[in-house]
Amino acid sequence: MSKNLSYVLVTPYTIAKSRTGGVVARLLSRTDLEFVGAQIFAPDHELTEKYSRSIRMNAPKDQPALLADYVKKYFAPSGGRPHRTLFLVFRGENPCEQLLGVCGHIYPQHVEIDSVVGETIRDTYSDLIFSSSDSNEVRYFEPAVLTPRTQEEANSDLRLFADYLEGKENLVQNVTYPDPKKIERTLVIIKPDNWKHNSLRPGTIIDMFSRTGLRIIGVKIHRFSPAQALDFYRPVEAFLIKKLSERFGKRAKELLENECKFPLSQKLYKTLISSYGEECAIDQFHQIIEFMSGKRPNGYSREEMETPGNIKCMIMVYEGENAVKKIRDVLGPTDPLLAPEGTVRREFGSNIMINTAHASDSVKSYEREQKIVKVSYNPIASIIKEHLG
């Protein structure tokens, strides 16, 4: 069976209420679809009008155009300020059917509160309130997410969004702060160990970071090339090799002394560190590069080193006061075994290398890292256009 693309839009209200993690967790854990792209963007009036018209045209004849009216009212800029929405793209068999099943339907009829079971995203996060128990007049409506019902509708909307997003900046700057000097940005990477199979983990991690109260202003799915991963981790290479060389050298010394039944000289011990220990340490560093990119950084041509690997991660940019410290407090220290209870690395990390997520350790580090992973660029429009032809 052929694979198609479909999408989910997370509404501005859902993002503002920090419910993004819960939505992503449901979508990833309850479908077998491949998560191929994500982007935060702020629709303008023209896009909002076109998308609203598409929804109205495809709405069932027996249902009021609740979604079309909602999009027109709440997706467009208001008071001169555009609003953030999150665009999530999935690929697989019957993607519209699978995503609609997780998102849930919009029911125009009255539903008793005790009948809501919380199974779908809309069961949990959306609201449809009527003026009275016997009225069909809608007093309040918040759908939480939007997703197409048919593949034809999905393809049409995807083309619309791809045309709009092509060449757009990947970071949304739609807020003016009273004191901009206090505002920081920080980079978060949800690492490859969270993407081996569809699970709750990525969404749960996003949910944990939401406790900081910081704003998400940029998201993308990223695949590191070996060269990019080397550049990214270059600042810790020398420190890591020195630290691990001593550790491996000490371990080799203990094994040899135990086997040979005599103590090694200090000279031989230093030789073990600079030879065996250093070689093992370099191998460990190369394992980090392989973990992030899918390839070890040796034995490849320059072109192959620059080619993105097949390992996926998610890159996010958070913004706000003390953003660096707030995110790192929730992340926890490098070694998950030393991380406090309730931190991301304590909950999901395995060891120093496979520690589930990365966060910039300073504003200066953010500036360096964001250039390497090109946070201002998002390939989602290209992915859509390449698939649709």
N, C-alpha and C positions, 0 to 999 in steps of 0.2 A: 504494500500500500504506500502511496506517495506521502511525503512529508510536506506540510504547509506551515505558514507562519500565522500567528494571531497575536493579539496584544491585550494588555490590561492597563487602563489609566487609573492611577490613584488620585482621587480628587484633592483640590487644595485644602479643603477642610480636614480630610483624613491626615494629610501631611502635617498641617499645623497642630493637630492634636497628638502628634507623635505615635500614630497607629501604623506607620509604614512597616515596621518590623513584623507585626502580627499578620499583616496582609501578605507580605513576602513569604513568611513561614507557611501559611496555608497553601499558597500557590505552589511552592516548591515541594512540599511534603505530600500533597494529595493529587499530583499528576505525574506522568512519566515523560513529560515534555522537557526538551533541552532549553535552558535559559540562555538566550543568545545576545540579549542587549538590554540596556537600561539607560535612561537619561532623564534628569530633572530639566524641565523647561517651563517657560512662561508664555502661554498662548497670547497672541495679539487679537484685536477685534476681528480681523479678516479671517484668521484661522478658526476662531470660535464660531463665527457665522457659518462658515463652510461645514464644520463638523456638526454643528447643531442641525443644519439642513440635511445632512446625511442621516443622522439619527431619526429625524422626523420622517424622512422618506422611507426608512426601513422599519419603522415602528409597526407592530401589529395593529390592524384596523379596529380591534375591539378594546384597545388600551389608549388612555390619554397620553399625550406626548410629554410625559413628565420629564424624561431624561433630556429631550431636546430643549425644553424650556429651562431646565436646571443648568445645562451647559452654557446656554446663551447668557444666563444671569450671573453665574458664579465663576466661569472660566475666564471670561473677558476681564481686562484691566478695569479697576474701579478706583475712583479718586486719584487717577493718574498713576496708580501702582499696578503692575502685572502680578499675577498670582502663580505660585509654583504648582506644577503637577508632575507626577512621576510616570514615565512611559516605560512599560515592561514588555519585552517581545520574547515570544516562545516559539519553538519549532518542534513539530512531531506529527503523529497521526491524529486526525480529528481534533486539532487544537481548540477550535471554537467550542466544540461540545465539552471538552475537558475543562476548559477555563470557565465556561458558563456554569458548569456543575459545581465548581468551587466558589465562584463569586455569588451565585444564587440569582433567582429571578426577581423582578420587580412585580409585585402583585397589587393591582389597583383596588382590589376588594378589601374589606375590613378583615383584619386578622386579630383574634384575641391574643393578648399578651402572653397568656399561659400556653398558647400553641406554638410560640417561637422556641425553637430548640437550640439555636446557636450553632447549627451545623455548618452553614455557609458563611462567607465573609459578610454578606449583607445581613444575615441573621444577627451577627455579632455587632457590626459597626454602623449599619444604615438605620435610618428612621423614616417612617411614613405615617404621619399623624393627621387625622381628619378633624374637621371643626367640631363634629359631634358624632356620637355612635351611629346615628342614622343618616349622616350626611356624606355626600360624595365629594364635598369640597375639601381639598388638601390644604391643611394649615401649615405643615412643615414637611420638607422632604430633603433627605441627604442620602444619596445612593452609595457613598463610600468608594465604590469602584465602578468603572465602565468597561464593558467588553462586548464585542460583536456577537451576534447570534449565528451568523452564517459565514461561510468562507468568502463568498462574493462580497459581502459587506466588509469583512476583514481586509481583503485585498485592496478595496477602494480606499478605506480609511488609512491603511498603511502607506499607500502611495501619497496620500494627502500629507501625512505626518513626515514622510521621508523628504518630500519636496520642501516642506517648511524648515526642517531641522538641518538640511544640508548646508554646511558652512557656518552654522550657528555656533556661538560660543557655548562651551559645555558648562560654564559656571553661571548661575543665576544671581544677579545682584539687584534685588528689588526692594531693599530696605535701606533707609538713611538713618544712621545711628546718631544719637545726641553727641557722643564723643568718639569719633572714629579711631582715635589713637589707642583706645582701649581694646579694640577689636582685633582678634587673631584668627588665623585660619590654620587648620591642621589636616594632615592627610591620614586616612585610615585605609589599610588593605585587609580585606577579609581573605585570608590565604587559601591556597589550593586544597588543603586538607579538608576544607568545609564543602568542597564541590565534587567529591568523588562519587556521590550519589545524591539523589534528591532527598532532602531532609529539612527538619525544622531549624537546623543550626544557623545558617546565615541570617534568617529572619530574627531568631532569638538574640543573636549578637547585635544586630541593628537595634532591637528593642532595648537591650542593656545599655547601649550608648545613648539612647534617647533620654535616659534619666539625667543626663547632663544639662538638658534644656537648650543645647546648642541647635542651630539651624543647619540642615543639610542643604548645601547649595550646589553640589555636583556629584554625579554618580556615573560610573561606566563599568562595563565588563571589559577586562583587560587580559591580554596574554603576553607575558614577558618574553622577549628574545633573550638568549644567553648573554649577549653583549649588554643589554639593558639591565639584566639582573646583576651582572658584574659591576656595572657602573653604580647601581643603586646601593649595593652592599660594600663597595670599595672602602668607605671610611672605617668599617669594622674589621676589614681583612687582616691587617697587621696585628691588631690587638688580639683577635681570635686565634690566629696562628701561633702567636707567642704564648698565649694562655694554654692552648691545647697541646702545643709541643712539650711544654713542661709536664702536663698531665700524662701524656702518652709516654714520655721519657721516664717518668717516675714509675709508671706501671710496668714498663719493660724492665727497668732495674730490679723491681721487686720480684718479677717472674724469673729473671736470670739468677738472682741471688738465691732464690728458693730452689731452683733446679741445680745450680752448680755448688751450692753449699759454701760459698765464700762471698765476702762483701766486695762490691765493685768500687774502684777508686773514683774520686771526684772527677778526674780527667775523663775516664770512660763514661761516667754518668752524663757529663756535658756533651760528649760525642753522641750518646744515645738521643739526647734532646735535639741536637742540631741535625741529626740524620733521620733515624726512625721516627722520632717524635714530630719533627717538622713535616716529614712526608705524610704521616697520618693526619696531621692538622690541616695540611693543604687539601687532602682528600675530603676531610669534613667540610671545609669551605666550599669545595666543588659540589658536595652533596646539597648544600643550601641552594646553590645556583640551579642544580638539577631539580630540586624541590619546587622552585619558583618558576622555572621555564620549561622543564621537561627534558633538558639536555645538559650534559656536563660540558664545561667550557674548554674542552680540549679535543683535538682531532677533527675539528670542523673548519671549513673554509670561512673566509670573512663574510661572504654572502649568507652562509648558513648561520653564522653567529648573529647576524642582524635580523634573521627571519623569526617572527613570533612563534613560540612553541605551541604545543597542544594542551597546555595546562592553563586553567581558567582561574581568575580571582576577581574580586570586585573592589574597585577603588571608589572611595567616598571622600568628599571634602566637607568639613564642618567649620562653622563660623560663629564667633561670639566672644565675649570677654573670657580671658584665661582659657581659651579653647584647648591649648596644648596640654595643660595640667589636668583639666577636667577629663579629657579623653584618656590620658595615661593613667589616671586614678582608677577609672572603670576597667581599663585594659589589664592592669596588674604588671608586675615585674617580668623580665624576660624568662626566668625559670618558673614554669607553672607550679612546681612543688613549693616555691617560696611565696607564691601569690596568695593574698588574703581571700577568704571565703567571699563569694559573691562577685568576684572579678571575672572577666571574660576568659583570661588564661587559666585561672583555677578551674573554671567550669569545663573548658573545652580543650585546653592545651595538653600535649603529651610530654614534650621535653623542650629543651632550649631551642632546638632546631624547628620542631613541629609545634609551634606555640600559638597557632590558630589565627593570629592577627598582628598587624604592625600599626604603629602610630608614630608620627613625627615626635622627636624628643625636644624640639625647639622650633621657634619661628624660622630660624636660619635653615634648619634641616628641612622644614616644609618647602621653603623656596627652592632648595636644591632638588628635593625629591619630585616636586610637582613638574619641574622641567623635564626630568628623566622620563616620567610616565605620561607626559603631555596631557595634563588634566584638562586643558582647554579644548582638546580635540576628542570627539566621540565618533566611533565608526558606525553607529547604529543606522544612519541613513544609507550608507553604502551597503550594509548587510541586507537591508530591506530591498534596495534596488537591484542588487545582484541576484537575490532570490526570485524576485518577481519578473526580472528581465526587462 
